[in-house]
Amino acid sequence: RKGVGVVLLNNNNKVFVAKRIDNPNDFWQMPQGGIDLGENPLDAAFRELKEETSIKSVKLIQEIQNEITYNLPDSLLGIIWKGRFKGQTQKWYIMKFLGDDNEIDLKTERPEFLEWKWINIANITDKVVDFKLHVYEKIKQELKNLI
């Protein structure tokens, strides 16, 4: 499945992460989702960010050059995405949050997250699900080169 992800930085260069509703463990992730048929990946990134967090006040800083692919573990095959996909190839974008925190609202039309927080870039790999760890390690490397 083709997808996008958003690394959202605040004015202190902390990264937005949120805890998924459908995962009972203490795993956090950045906003991400699928690209609709015929949709431009950058437009998909802005749409996913708004759909998941209500955030609109952002500007693009940088596109991460290479796509990053992850595969679902066997235990999730057939469960996530109704079994249509085995993983995701994602295009990631680094964006700056221009609003203030009261713009963030997880009570969206189809809520995906329970709670959110800003964390240090160094900590983005601390609470990510195992099968996405390499994705977040790559993003952490990109952020070190940027900031």
Salt bridges, closest charged atoms under 4 A:
ASP22 OD1 - ARG20 NE 2.83
ASP26 OD1 - LYS19 NZ 3.56
ASP26 OD2 - LYS127 NZ 2.86
ASP36 OD2 - ARG47 NE 3.56
GLU39 OE2 - ARG47 NE 2.79
GLU48 OE2 - ARG47 NH1 3.02
GLU51 OE1 - ARG47 NH1 3.15
GLU63 OE2 - LYS91 NZ 2.92
GLU67 OE1 - LYS2 NZ 3.22
GLU112 OE1 - ARG20 NH1 3.29
GLU115 OE2 - LYS19 NZ 3.36
GLU142 OE2 - LYS138 NZ 3.08
